[in-house]
Amino acid sequence: MNKVPLTVVGANKLRAELEQLKSVVRPRIIADIATAREHGDLKENAEYHAAREQQSFTEGRIKDIDGKLSNAEIIDVTQVDANGRIIFGTTVEIENLETDEVVTYQIVGQDEANIKEHRISIGSPIARALIGKEKEDVVTVKAPGGDIDYEILSIKYI
């Protein structure tokens, strides 16, 4: 199976979520199911069915996180010598040459991507255009609305 790249921060978030699900959420759901069973007829017991549905979702999420962590290649960008080039995990400040808009993105794995937090997936058009480039390079991003030219202003390995 192919290894999936994951930043150290992303791996730690997944581990924390997994611990929360296993040590807090799962026991609470088990208690909710036990309480709902005490109410009698399970066929018409909405609390029981809701708790079972929540249990199913939680167990699925636990399995999903376990799978992601077992197939992850955790990359600590602070420990990699990239010779000033953009790599997975790099934080990049770029300027749109047409609008002069400056944005900062961190290139992360698909599961970590969140545009509101300026974390873009390694598979996104912007990230694909940036990988391997250096400060002051100009890159052209093939976007759905047309080509966009960006200049790389800074590269940080944080």
MIMAR-365880 format. One record per atom (N, C-alpha, C, O): x negated, y, z negated; atom name. Coordinates in Angstrom, 2 decimals. Example, Ala and Ser with C-alpha at 12.3 -4.5 7.8 and 13.67 -1.06 7.14 Angstrom:
<recs>
         x         y         z   atom
    -13.19     -5.69     -7.80      N
    -12.30     -4.50     -7.80     CA
    -13.20     -3.30     -7.80      C
    -14.24     -3.32     -8.46      O
    -12.85     -2.25     -7.08      N
    -13.67     -1.06     -7.14     CA
    -12.90      0.03     -7.87      C
    -13.41      1.14     -8.04      O
</recs>
This chain:
<recs>
         x         y         z   atom
     -0.84     -1.18      0.00      N
      0.00      0.00      0.00     CA
     -0.89      1.24      0.00      C
     -1.94      1.26     -0.64      O
     -0.47      2.26      0.71      N
     -1.25      3.49      0.81     CA
     -1.23      4.26     -0.50      C
     -0.20      4.36     -1.17      O
     -2.38      4.80     -0.85      N
     -2.48      5.66     -2.03     CA
     -1.89      7.02     -1.70      C
     -2.08      7.54     -0.61      O
     -1.16      7.58     -2.66      N
     -0.53      8.88     -2.50     CA
     -1.32      9.89     -3.32      C
     -1.54      9.68     -4.51      O
     -1.75     11.00     -2.69      N
     -2.54     11.98     -3.45     CA
     -1.68     12.70     -4.48      C
     -0.51     13.01     -4.22      O
     -2.27     12.95     -5.64      N
     -1.57     13.60     -6.74     CA
     -2.60     14.43     -7.50      C
     -3.71     13.96     -7.75      O
     -2.23     15.64     -7.87      N
     -3.15     16.46     -8.67     CA
     -3.12     15.98    -10.11      C
     -2.22     15.25    -10.51      O
     -4.11     16.38    -10.87      N
     -4.17     16.01    -12.29     CA
     -2.94     16.56    -13.02      C
     -2.34     15.86    -13.84      O
     -2.56     17.80    -12.72      N
     -1.39     18.41    -13.35     CA
     -0.13     17.65    -12.98      C
      0.72     17.39    -13.83      O
      0.00     17.27    -11.71      N
      1.17     16.51    -11.27     CA
      1.26     15.16    -11.95      C
      2.34     14.73    -12.35      O
      0.12     14.48    -12.07      N
      0.10     13.18    -12.75     CA
      0.48     13.33    -14.22      C
      1.22     12.50    -14.75      O
     -0.02     14.37    -14.87      N
      0.31     14.59    -16.28     CA
      1.80     14.90    -16.46      C
      2.40     14.46    -17.45      O
      2.39     15.64    -15.53      N
      3.84     15.93    -15.60     CA
      4.65     14.65    -15.45      C
      5.62     14.43    -16.17      O
      4.24     13.80    -14.51      N
      4.94     12.53    -14.33     CA
      4.81     11.64    -15.56      C
      5.78     11.01    -15.98      O
      3.61     11.60    -16.14      N
      3.42     10.79    -17.36     CA
      4.27     11.31    -18.51      C
      4.83     10.52    -19.28      O
      4.37     12.64    -18.64      N
      5.17     13.23    -19.71     CA
      6.66     12.93    -19.50      C
      7.37     12.61    -20.45      O
      7.10     13.02    -18.26      N
      8.50     12.68    -17.96     CA
      8.77     11.21    -18.25      C
      9.81     10.88    -18.82      O
      7.85     10.35    -17.88      N
      8.00      8.91    -18.12     CA
      8.10      8.63    -19.62      C
      8.95      7.85    -20.06      O
      7.23      9.25    -20.40      N
      7.24      9.06    -21.86     CA
      8.56      9.55    -22.44      C
      9.13      8.90    -23.32      O
      9.05     10.69    -21.97      N
     10.34     11.24    -22.44     CA
     11.48     10.28    -22.12      C
     12.34     10.02    -22.97      O
     11.49      9.75    -20.91      N
     12.55      8.83    -20.51     CA
     12.51      7.55    -21.34      C
     13.56      7.05    -21.76      O
     11.32      7.02    -21.57      N
     11.20      5.76    -22.30     CA
     11.42      5.90    -23.80      C
     12.03      5.03    -24.42      O
     10.95      6.99    -24.39      N
     11.00      7.10    -25.85     CA
     12.18      7.90    -26.38      C
     12.53      7.75    -27.55      O
     12.81      8.73    -25.56      N
     13.92      9.56    -26.04     CA
     15.22      9.24    -25.31      C
     16.23      8.92    -25.94      O
     15.19      9.32    -23.99      N
     16.42      9.17    -23.22     CA
     16.95      7.75    -23.26      C
     18.14      7.54    -23.51      O
     16.09      6.77    -23.01      N
     16.53      5.36    -23.00     CA
     17.17      4.96    -24.34      C
     18.26      4.40    -24.32      O
     16.53      5.22    -25.49      N
     17.17      4.84    -26.76     CA
     18.51      5.57    -27.00      C
     19.43      4.99    -27.58      O
     18.60      6.83    -26.56      N
     19.86      7.57    -26.73     CA
     20.97      6.93    -25.90      C
     22.10      6.81    -26.36      O
     20.65      6.52    -24.69      N
     21.64      5.89    -23.82     CA
     22.09      4.56    -24.41      C
     23.27      4.23    -24.39      O
     21.15      3.78    -24.93      N
     21.49      2.50    -25.56     CA
     22.45      2.72    -26.73      C
     23.41      1.97    -26.92      O
     22.17      3.75    -27.51      N
     23.06      4.08    -28.64     CA
     24.43      4.52    -28.13      C
     25.44      4.15    -28.72      O
     24.48      5.29    -27.05      N
     25.76      5.73    -26.47     CA
     26.57      4.54    -25.97      C
     27.79      4.50    -26.14      O
     25.90      3.58    -25.35      N
     26.60      2.37    -24.87     CA
     27.16      1.59    -26.04      C
     28.31      1.13    -25.99      O
     26.38      1.43    -27.09      N
     26.84      0.70    -28.27     CA
     28.05      1.40    -28.90      C
     29.02      0.74    -29.28      O
     28.01      2.71    -28.99      N
     29.13      3.46    -29.56     CA
     30.37      3.31    -28.69      C
     31.47      3.11    -29.20      O
     30.19      3.39    -27.37      N
     31.33      3.27    -26.45     CA
     31.94      1.88    -26.51      C
     33.15      1.73    -26.37      O
     31.12      0.86    -26.70      N
     31.64     -0.52    -26.80     CA
     32.54     -0.70    -28.02      C
     33.49     -1.48    -28.00      O
     32.22      0.05    -29.06      N
     33.03     -0.04    -30.29     CA
     34.44      0.49    -30.09      C
     35.33      0.20    -30.88      O
     34.65      1.27    -29.05      N
     35.96      1.86    -28.79     CA
     36.92      0.90    -28.12      C
     38.07      1.28    -27.87      O
     36.51     -0.30    -27.82      N
     37.44     -1.30    -27.31     CA
     37.30     -1.57    -25.82      C
     36.19     -1.64    -25.29      O
     38.45     -1.72    -25.16      N
     38.55     -2.14    -23.76     CA
     37.56     -1.40    -22.85      C
     37.66     -0.18    -22.68      O
     36.63     -2.15    -22.29      N
     35.57     -1.54    -21.48     CA
     36.06     -1.14    -20.08      C
     35.46     -0.28    -19.44      O
     37.13     -1.77    -19.60      N
     37.63     -1.47    -18.26     CA
     38.11     -0.02    -18.15      C
     37.94      0.61    -17.10      O
     38.69      0.49    -19.21      N
     39.26      1.84    -19.17     CA
     38.48      2.81    -20.06      C
     39.00      3.87    -20.43      O
     37.26      2.47    -20.39      N
     36.46      3.27    -21.30     CA
     35.51      4.17    -20.49      C
     34.45      3.73    -20.04      O
     35.91      5.44    -20.33      N
     35.12      6.38    -19.51     CA
     33.76      6.64    -20.13      C
     32.78      6.79    -19.40      O
     33.66      6.68    -21.45      N
     32.38      6.91    -22.11     CA
     31.40      5.78    -21.79      C
     30.22      6.03    -21.53      O
     31.90      4.56    -21.81      N
     31.08      3.40    -21.53     CA
     30.55      3.46    -20.09      C
     29.36      3.26    -19.84      O
     31.46      3.73    -19.15      N
     31.05      3.77    -17.74     CA
     30.07      4.92    -17.47      C
     29.14      4.77    -16.68      O
     30.28      6.06    -18.12      N
     29.36      7.18    -17.96     CA
     27.98      6.85    -18.51      C
     26.97      7.17    -17.90      O
     27.96      6.19    -19.67      N
     26.68      5.81    -20.29     CA
     25.95      4.77    -19.42      C
     24.73      4.83    -19.28      O
     26.70      3.83    -18.85      N
     26.09      2.81    -17.99     CA
     25.53      3.45    -16.71      C
     24.47      3.06    -16.22      O
     26.26      4.43    -16.19      N
     25.78      5.13    -14.99     CA
     24.50      5.91    -15.31      C
     23.56      5.92    -14.52      O
     24.48      6.55    -16.46      N
     23.30      7.30    -16.87     CA
     22.13      6.33    -17.10      C
     20.99      6.65    -16.78      O
     22.42      5.17    -17.66      N
     21.39      4.17    -17.88     CA
     20.80      3.71    -16.54      C
     19.58      3.58    -16.39      O
     21.67      3.48    -15.57      N
     21.21      3.05    -14.25     CA
     20.32      4.11    -13.62      C
     19.27      3.78    -13.05      O
     20.72      5.38    -13.71      N
     19.92      6.46    -13.16     CA
     18.56      6.54    -13.86      C
     17.53      6.66    -13.21      O
     18.58      6.46    -15.18      N
     17.34      6.57    -15.97     CA
     16.38      5.42    -15.66      C
     15.19      5.65    -15.46      O
     16.90      4.21    -15.60      N
     16.04      3.06    -15.30     CA
     15.46      3.17    -13.89      C
     14.32      2.78    -13.65      O
     16.26      3.69    -12.95      N
     15.77      3.91    -11.59     CA
     14.65      4.94    -11.56      C
     13.66      4.77    -10.85      O
     14.81      6.01    -12.34      N
     13.79      7.06    -12.39     CA
     12.51      6.53    -13.05      C
     11.41      6.85    -12.60      O
     12.65      5.73    -14.10      N
     11.48      5.13    -14.74     CA
     10.71      4.25    -13.75      C
      9.49      4.32    -13.65      O
     11.45      3.44    -13.01      N
     10.83      2.57    -12.01     CA
     10.15      3.39    -10.92      C
      9.05      3.05    -10.47      O
     10.81      4.48    -10.49      N
     10.26      5.37     -9.47     CA
      8.95      6.00     -9.93      C
      7.97      6.00     -9.19      O
      8.93      6.53    -11.15      N
      7.72      7.17    -11.68     CA
      6.61      6.15    -11.85      C
      5.46      6.42    -11.51      O
      6.95      4.96    -12.40      N
      5.94      3.90    -12.53     CA
      5.30      3.58    -11.18      C
      4.09      3.43    -11.08      O
      6.13      3.48    -10.15      N
      5.63      3.19     -8.81     CA
      4.74      4.29     -8.27      C
      3.69      4.02     -7.68      O
      5.15      5.54     -8.49      N
      4.35      6.67     -8.01     CA
      2.99      6.72     -8.71      C
      1.97      6.95     -8.07      O
      2.99      6.50    -10.01      N
      1.73      6.54    -10.75     CA
      0.82      5.38    -10.38      C
     -0.40      5.53    -10.33      O
      1.41      4.21    -10.13      N
      0.58      3.06     -9.79     CA
     -0.02      3.17     -8.39      C
     -1.06      2.58     -8.11      O
      0.63      3.94     -7.51      N
      0.12      4.13     -6.15     CA
     -0.58      5.47     -5.96      C
     -0.90      5.85     -4.83      O
     -0.81      6.18     -7.05      N
     -1.39      7.52     -6.95     CA
     -2.90      7.49     -6.89      C
     -3.56      6.69     -7.54      O
     -3.42      8.39     -6.09      N
     -4.85      8.68     -6.11     CA
     -4.95     10.06     -6.73      C
     -4.68     11.07     -6.08      O
     -5.33     10.10     -8.00      N
     -5.36     11.36     -8.73     CA
     -6.64     12.10     -8.39      C
     -7.75     11.59     -8.60      O
     -6.47     13.30     -7.87      N
     -7.60     14.10     -7.40     CA
     -7.75     15.33     -8.28      C
     -6.83     16.14     -8.39      O
     -8.90     15.46     -8.91      N
     -9.21     16.62     -9.73     CA
    -10.06     17.56     -8.87      C
    -11.26     17.35     -8.69      O
     -9.41     18.59     -8.35      N
    -10.08     19.49     -7.41     CA
    -11.26     20.21     -8.04      C
    -12.16     20.66     -7.33      O
    -11.28     20.33     -9.36      N
    -12.40     21.01    -10.04     CA
    -13.66     20.14    -10.02      C
    -14.75     20.65    -10.25      O
    -13.52     18.85     -9.74      N
    -14.66     17.93     -9.74     CA
    -15.15     17.57     -8.34      C
    -16.08     16.78     -8.18      O
    -14.52     18.15     -7.31      N
    -14.86     17.81     -5.93     CA
    -15.70     18.94     -5.32      C
    -15.37     20.12     -5.46      O
    -16.78     18.57     -4.66      N
    -17.60     19.56     -3.96     CA
    -17.08     19.68     -2.53      C
    -17.33     18.82     -1.69      O
    -16.33     20.76     -2.28      N
    -15.71     20.94     -0.97     CA
    -16.48     21.91     -0.08      C
    -16.05     22.20      1.04      O
    -17.61     22.42     -0.56      N
    -18.44     23.34      0.23     CA
    -17.65     24.53      0.78      C
    -17.87     24.95      1.91      O
    -16.73     25.07     -0.03      N
    -15.98     26.25      0.38     CA
    -14.85     25.98      1.35      C
    -14.24     26.92      1.86      O
    -14.56     24.73      1.59      N
    -13.48     24.37      2.51     CA
    -12.19     24.09      1.72      C
    -12.23     23.78      0.53      O
    -11.08     24.22      2.41      N
     -9.78     23.94      1.81     CA
     -9.55     22.44      1.82      C
     -9.66     21.79      2.86      O
     -9.22     21.90      0.65      N
     -8.93     20.48      0.50     CA
     -7.65     20.32     -0.31      C
     -7.08     21.31     -0.77      O
     -7.22     19.09     -0.50      N
     -6.07     18.80     -1.34     CA
     -6.31     19.35     -2.73      C
     -7.38     19.15     -3.31      O
     -5.32     20.05     -3.28      N
     -5.41     20.60     -4.61     CA
     -5.91     22.04     -4.66      C
     -5.82     22.70     -5.70      O
     -6.44     22.52     -3.55      N
     -6.98     23.87     -3.49     CA
     -5.86     24.91     -3.59      C
     -4.75     24.70     -3.10      O
     -6.17     26.02     -4.25      N
     -5.26     27.16     -4.28     CA
     -5.80     28.18     -3.27      C
     -6.97     28.57     -3.33      O
     -4.93     28.60     -2.35      N
     -5.35     29.43     -1.23     CA
     -4.51     30.70     -1.16      C
     -3.29     30.67     -1.29      O
     -5.18     31.82     -0.97      N
     -4.49     33.09     -0.74     CA
     -4.63     33.40      0.74      C
     -5.74     33.48      1.28      O
     -3.48     33.58      1.40      N
     -3.50     33.85      2.84     CA
     -2.67     35.09      3.16      C
     -1.77     35.47      2.42      O
     -3.02     35.72      4.28      N
     -2.31     36.92      4.71     CA
     -1.72     36.69      6.10      C
     -2.42     36.29      7.03      O
     -0.42     36.95      6.22      N
      0.25     36.90      7.51     CA
     -0.26     38.09      8.32      C
     -0.04     39.23      7.91      O
     -0.92     37.85      9.44      N
     -1.54     38.93     10.21     CA
     -0.52     39.84     10.90      C
     -0.86     40.96     11.28      O
      0.70     39.36     11.07      N
      1.73     40.18     11.72     CA
      2.44     41.09     10.71      C
      2.71     42.26     11.00      O
      2.74     40.55      9.52      N
      3.52     41.32      8.53     CA
      2.67     41.86      7.39      C
      3.17     42.63      6.58      O
      1.41     41.47      7.31      N
      0.50     41.84      6.21     CA
      0.96     41.29      4.85      C
      0.46     41.73      3.81      O
      1.88     40.35      4.86      N
      2.34     39.73      3.61     CA
      1.26     38.76      3.11      C
      0.75     37.94      3.87      O
      0.94     38.88      1.82      N
     -0.06     38.01      1.21     CA
      0.65     37.03      0.28      C
      1.46     37.44     -0.55      O
      0.35     35.75      0.44      N
      0.94     34.73     -0.42     CA
     -0.17     33.79     -0.90      C
     -1.21     33.65     -0.26      O
      0.09     33.17     -2.05      N
     -0.83     32.20     -2.62     CA
     -0.11     30.87     -2.72      C
      1.01     30.79     -3.21      O
     -0.77     29.82     -2.25      N
     -0.21     28.47     -2.31     CA
     -1.25     27.51     -2.89      C
     -2.45     27.69     -2.71      O
     -0.74     26.50     -3.58      N
     -1.59     25.37     -3.95     CA
     -1.13     24.19     -3.10      C
      0.06     23.94     -2.98      O
     -2.07     23.48     -2.52      N
     -1.76     22.33     -1.68     CA
     -1.69     21.10     -2.58      C
     -2.68     20.72     -3.20      O
     -0.52     20.48     -2.64      N
     -0.27     19.37     -3.56     CA
      0.38     18.20     -2.82      C
      0.64     18.27     -1.62      O
      0.63     17.13     -3.56      N
      1.32     15.98     -3.00     CA
      2.80     16.26     -2.78      C
      3.35     17.22     -3.31      O
      3.41     15.42     -2.00      N
      4.82     15.60     -1.65     CA
      5.72     15.67     -2.88      C
      6.66     16.48     -2.91      O
      5.46     14.86     -3.88      N
      6.31     14.84     -5.08     CA
      6.12     16.06     -5.96      C
      6.98     16.36     -6.80      O
      5.03     16.77     -5.79      N
      4.74     17.94     -6.61     CA
      5.18     19.25     -5.95      C
      5.27     20.28     -6.62      O
      5.45     19.20     -4.67      N
      5.75     20.42     -3.91     CA
      6.97     21.13     -4.47      C
      8.00     20.52     -4.76      O
      6.83     22.45     -4.61      N
      7.93     23.30     -5.07     CA
      7.62     24.71     -4.57      C
      6.76     25.40     -5.12      O
      8.32     25.13     -3.54      N
      8.01     26.41     -2.90     CA
      8.21     27.58     -3.86      C
      7.53     28.60     -3.73      O
      9.13     27.46     -4.81      N
      9.35     28.54     -5.78     CA
      8.13     28.73     -6.68      C
      7.89     29.83     -7.17      O
      7.37     27.65     -6.89      N
      6.15     27.71     -7.69     CA
      4.91     27.87     -6.81      C
      3.78     27.79     -7.30      O
      5.12     28.11     -5.52      N
      4.05     28.27     -4.53     CA
      3.16     27.04     -4.45      C
      1.94     27.14     -4.32      O
      3.79     25.87     -4.53      N
      3.09     24.60     -4.40     CA
      3.64     23.92     -3.15      C
      4.80     23.52     -3.11      O
      2.79     23.80     -2.12      N
      3.24     23.25     -0.85     CA
      2.67     21.85     -0.63      C
      1.56     21.54     -1.06      O
      3.44     21.04      0.04      N
      3.05     19.66      0.32     CA
      1.91     19.60      1.32      C
      1.83     20.39      2.25      O
      1.04     18.63      1.10      N
     -0.08     18.39      2.00     CA
      0.41     18.13      3.43      C
     -0.32     18.35      4.40      O
      1.64     17.66      3.56      N
      2.20     17.37      4.88     CA
      2.91     18.53      5.55      C
      3.39     18.40      6.67      O
      2.99     19.68      4.87      N
      3.68     20.84      5.45     CA
      2.84     21.44      6.57      C
      1.62     21.28      6.60      O
      3.49     22.13      7.51      N
      2.74     22.74      8.62     CA
      1.65     23.70      8.16      C
      0.57     23.73      8.73      O
      1.93     24.49      7.12      N
      0.92     25.44      6.64     CA
     -0.28     24.69      6.08      C
     -1.42     25.00      6.41      O
     -0.03     23.70      5.23      N
     -1.13     22.94      4.62     CA
     -1.95     22.21      5.68      C
     -3.18     22.21      5.63      O
     -1.27     21.61      6.63      N
     -2.00     20.90      7.69     CA
     -2.90     21.84      8.47      C
     -4.01     21.46      8.87      O
     -2.44     23.08      8.69      N
     -3.25     24.05      9.42     CA
     -4.44     24.53      8.58      C
     -5.49     24.86      9.13      O
     -4.26     24.57      7.26      N
     -5.30     25.11      6.38     CA
     -6.40     24.11      6.02      C
     -7.55     24.50      5.82      O
     -6.07     22.83      5.94      N
     -7.04     21.82      5.50     CA
     -8.31     21.89      6.35      C
     -8.26     21.87      7.58      O
     -9.45     21.96      5.65      N
    -10.75     21.97      6.31     CA
    -11.25     23.35      6.70      C
    -12.39     23.50      7.13      O
    -10.41     24.36      6.55      N
    -10.82     25.72      6.93     CA
    -11.54     26.40      5.78      C
    -11.53     25.91      4.65      O
    -12.18     27.55      6.08      N
    -12.96     28.30      5.11     CA
    -12.42     29.71      4.97      C
    -11.59     30.16      5.76      O
    -12.92     30.42      3.95      N
    -12.54     31.81      3.72     CA
    -12.83     32.64      4.97      C
    -13.85     32.46      5.63      O
    -11.92     33.54      5.29      N
    -11.96     34.45      6.43     CA
    -11.63     33.80      7.76      C
    -11.61     34.49      8.78      O
    -11.38     32.48      7.78      N
    -10.92     31.84      9.01     CA
     -9.49     32.32      9.30      C
     -8.74     32.65      8.38      O
     -9.14     32.36     10.57      N
     -7.78     32.66     10.99     CA
     -7.18     31.34     11.50      C
     -7.77     30.66     12.34      O
     -6.01     31.01     10.98      N
     -5.34     29.76     11.37     CA
     -3.99     30.10     11.99      C
     -3.35     31.08     11.62      O
     -3.57     29.27     12.92      N
     -2.26     29.41     13.54     CA
     -1.39     28.27     13.05      C
     -1.73     27.09     13.20      O
     -0.26     28.63     12.45      N
      0.68     27.65     11.93     CA
      1.82     27.50     12.92      C
      2.46     28.48     13.31      O
      2.06     26.27     13.32      N
      3.17     25.97     14.23     CA
      4.44     25.86     13.39      C
      4.72     24.81     12.82      O
      5.20     26.95     13.31      N
      6.42     27.00     12.51     CA
      7.63     26.86     13.44      C
      7.52     27.11     14.64      O
      8.78     26.45     12.89      N
      9.98     26.31     13.71     CA
     10.36     27.60     14.46      C
     10.90     27.55     15.56      O
     10.06     28.75     13.85      N
     10.39     30.03     14.48     CA
      9.31     30.54     15.42      C
      9.45     31.63     15.97      O
      8.26     29.79     15.60      N
      7.15     30.21     16.46     CA
      5.84     30.18     15.70      C
      5.80     29.93     14.50      O
      4.77     30.44     16.43      N
      3.43     30.42     15.83     CA
      3.22     31.63     14.92      C
      3.64     32.74     15.24      O
      2.57     31.39     13.78      N
      2.26     32.45     12.82     CA
      0.76     32.39     12.53      C
      0.23     31.32     12.22      O
      0.09     33.53     12.63      N
     -1.34     33.60     12.36     CA
     -1.58     34.09     10.94      C
     -0.98     35.07     10.50      O
     -2.46     33.38     10.22      N
     -2.82     33.75      8.85     CA
     -4.33     33.87      8.76      C
     -5.07     33.15      9.42      O
     -4.77     34.80      7.91      N
     -6.18     34.88      7.57     CA
     -6.34     34.37      6.15      C
     -5.55     34.72      5.27      O
     -7.35     33.55      5.93      N
     -7.61     33.01      4.59     CA
     -8.40     34.06      3.80      C
     -9.52     34.40      4.17      O
     -7.81     34.55      2.71      N
     -8.45     35.59      1.91     CA
     -9.30     35.02      0.79      C
    -10.38     35.53      0.50      O
     -8.80     33.94      0.15      N
     -9.58     33.33     -0.93     CA
     -9.22     31.87     -1.10      C
     -8.12     31.44     -0.76      O
    -10.17     31.13     -1.63      N
    -10.01     29.70     -1.90     CA
    -10.47     29.46     -3.32      C
    -11.57     29.84     -3.70      O
     -9.60     28.81     -4.12      N
     -9.95     28.54     -5.52     CA
     -9.75     27.05     -5.80      C
     -8.79     26.43     -5.33      O
    -10.67     26.51     -6.57      N
    -10.61     25.10     -6.97     CA
    -10.27     25.06     -8.46      C
    -11.14     24.84     -9.30      O
     -9.00     25.28     -8.77      N
     -8.58     25.36    -10.19     CA
     -7.56     24.28    -10.51      C
     -7.10     24.19    -11.64      O
</recs>
